[in-house]
Amino acid sequence: MIGFEVKINNDIPIKIASQSSQLFLTVIESNVLLLISGTDLSGNRVKWPNQILKSGDKVNIKVKDIQCIDEPSEIKEQNIDYIKERYLDLKAELENKGLI
């Protein structure tokens, strides 16, 4: 499966792949983070540990065919009932604010 091999400085590379994989670089309160997540074939949300970066860190990202991924740190099951409930709650909130 096509995925990413992420190497920070001289650390062991992190190998990730999923049905849909995302890498995000973000700054939160002066912390630079690399957030790694995705969704699997069942629609479950998978996450790998956040990586805290420092000034001068080298981040190398390779797009590769990954045969064996590193174990995700979290797998959050998604079910259609929860998604519908959340959608209806958000829709009602936006309607109450007159935004839709």
Secondary structure, 3 states (H helix, E strand, C coil): CEEEEEEECCCCCEEECCCEEEEEEEEECCEEEEEEEEECCCCCEEEEEEEEECCCCCEEEEEEECCCCCCCCEEECCCHHHHHHHHHHHHHHHHHCCCC
